[in-house]
Amino acid sequence: MSLGEVAARLEHRLYAAEQTQQALRDGCAFAVRQGLSSVIALPEVVPTVAGHLTGTSVGVVTIPGWRHGDVEPLATAALVAEARRLAADGATDLGMLAGVDRLSADDGHGFADDVSALVEAMQACDVRVRVVLDTDGLTPQATGAACELLGATGVWLVQGGSWRGARTGLTRIQLMRDALPDGVGLKWTFPLRSLDSMLICMAEGVDLFNGDPQSLLKDAARRIATGPLVVPVSGVDY
């Protein structure tokens, strides 16, 4: 892998830093300079962030209903209305949060219908839709069933792991990858602790990651300078 290919797998979490104008400007400049996939920002700062990223390849990710550190479930009409406003503000990728509560009603079909409605509404805006699947409290069987259900909604990516709970293990990630269609990407929610973890997860089919981009890219540059950076073979014991 090249350094640019590593960077393209990383998303920059601007919401984890101070929401000052300077911090947002610096975070966007870093993402552009390093060639990161996208930045993740709170809805209220999307116009500012999108302004800094205009004309670049860096995407702007946010979640309708994301307020005060929590995500408020929205009725379909309110969801689509807020999504259209965020798209007009410059968001390029909108998420929906799915946890055990949302997926337990009607075996998740009501939530899946909302996702499908959002995907359809955003097609005209050229905005992609992802689902953040909070696996905290979900059995492996329920996780797999949710991925199969969500994979048929038209989303481009399912983000697996816990929103606030424990770290999601590699076995659960493998289960999600097997359950998702080939055309649907997979992201690991828990921030990466090492470049080796990233490479192992890539071998198992994970496409995007959270983490500290500066640290990960510094490590990748150091290792590339001394030899090739290679994704290991899938299915072996690590």
N, C-alpha and C positions, 0 to 999 in steps of 0.2 A: 504494500500500500504506500501511496505517496502521502505527504503531509496534507495536501489538499483533500485527498480522499478521506482522511481521518477527520478533518475539520467539517466536511460535508455531512458527517454522521452526528454532529453535535448541535444541540439547541442551547441557547443562552437564556438563563432565567433572570430576566430583569426585575421581576417582582421580589426576588430575594435580596435586592439591594435597596438603598434609599431611593425614594421616588422623587428626587430633586431633578431639576432640569439638567444640571450638569451630569448627574449620574446616568440619566437616560441617554444623553448625548454621547457620553463616553462609552456606555455599553453598546450602543448602536455602532459607533465608530470601530470598536473592537471586533464586533461581529463581521463587519464589512472587511476590515483589514485581514482577518484570519480566514474569511470565506466560510463562515458557519452556515448551517442550513437555515436557521431562523432564530428569532428571539421570541420569548414568551412574556407577554405584558398584561397587566391589569386592563380591563376595558376602558377605564377613565383616561389612561395615558396613550391609548392606541393612536389618536390623531397626531400626538407629538412624536411618537416612535415611528409611525409610518412616514412622517415628514422627513425624518433623518435618513430613512432607508429608501426613499424614492429613487428609482433608477438603478437600484442594486438588485442582486439575486437573493438577498436575505429576506425571508418571509416574516410575517407578523402573525403570531399565534395568540389567541385569547379565547375565553369561554363566556358565552352569554349567561348572565345571572351571577357572575363571579363578583362578590362584594364582601368587603370586610373579612377576608380570609376564608370565606365559605362560598359554596355554589348553591344558589337558590333554584330549586326545580321550577321551571316555567311552563305554563300551559302552551299548547302548540302555537296559538296565534301570537302570544307575547314572545315566545321563543323566536319565531320567524321575524317579527317586527324588530326585536333587538339585534338579531343577526344581520338584518338589512342595514341597520344603522351602523353597526360595526364594520360591515363591508364598505359602506360609503366613507367611513373614517379611515379606511386603509388596511383593515385586517385581511389577510390572505388565507387564513386557516382557522377554522372555528371548531372548538371542542364541546363535547357534552360529557358530563360525568355520570357514570353508571355504577351504582353500588348495590349492595344486597337488597336495600329497600326498593329501589327502582325496578330491579329485575325480578323481585318476588311476586309482584302483582301481574296477573295474567301471564305468568311464565315469561315476563319480559316483553311480550308482544306489543303492549302499549308504548313502552319506551322505544322499541324498535320502529314503531310507526312514526313517532316523533323524529327519530333520527332520519328516517326516509324522507319525511316532509322537509326537514332542514336541508338535506342533500339536494332535493329537487329545487327548493327555493334559491339555493346558492349557486346552482349551475349557471344561471343567467349572469351572476356577478363574478364568475370565474374564481370562486372561493371554495377551497377544499374543506371537508368535514372529517374530524376524527372523533373517536370515543375514548375517554379516559376510563378504563375499567378498573375500579377499586376492588382488588381481589380479597381485601380484608373481610373475613366472614364468609367468603364463598368457598365451597368445597371444590376439589379438583373437577368433579363431574359438572358442577354448576358453572365453573369457569369455562370449561370446554363447550358446554351448551350455549353459553352467552356469546362466545366467539363465533360459533357457527351461525347463531341468529344475527349478530351484528355484521358478520361478513357478507350477508346478503342485502344489506341496506344501502350500499353504494358508498360507504365511507372509504377513504383512502388509507386510513391507518387506525389501528387499535393500540392504545397505550396501556400496558399491563403493569400491575403492581399495586401497592397500597398508597392511597392518598395521604393518610396520616399514620397508618399502622406499621406492622413489621415489614422487613425487607422480603421481597418476593424471591424465592429460590430459583435456581436454574431449571429444576424439574418442572415448575409451573410455567416458566417461559417456554420450554420445549412443548408442553401441552398446548399452550396458546398458539404457537406457530403451526402445530399439526392441525389444529381446528380451524385456522383461518385460511381462506382461499389464497392461492399464490399471488394474486394481484393486490392483496391488502397488506400494507406494511405493518410492522410491529415495533413498538418502542418500549424500552424498559424505564419505568418511572424512577426507581431508586437511583440516586446519583452514583455514578461510577466512582470507585475508589482507586482504580488503577487502569492503566492501558491494557494490561493482560486480561483483565475482566472484560473489557470492551471487545478484544479480539476473540475471546472464547464465546461471548454472546453472539458476535457476528457469525461465527461458525455455525451457531444454532439457528440462524435466521433472523436475528434482531437487526433492525435497520437504523434506528435513531436512539440517542441516549441523552440523559441529563448528566451533569457532572461539572467539574471545574475546567472549562475549556483551556484556560491559560496553562494550568498544570499538566493536563493531558497532552496538549500540543507541544509543550516544552519537552516532555518525556519522549514523545514520538519523534521529534526533531533530533534529539540526542541519539536515539536508537537507529534512526535511518542513516545518520552520519557514519555509523560503524558497520552497517549491514542492512539487508532487506528486512522490512517489517511485513510479516506474513501472517495471514489468518490461518489458524490450525485446522486440521481435518475434523469435520463434524463426526460425532458419535463415538469419540474415544474417551477414555477416562482421564480427567484432568487432575 
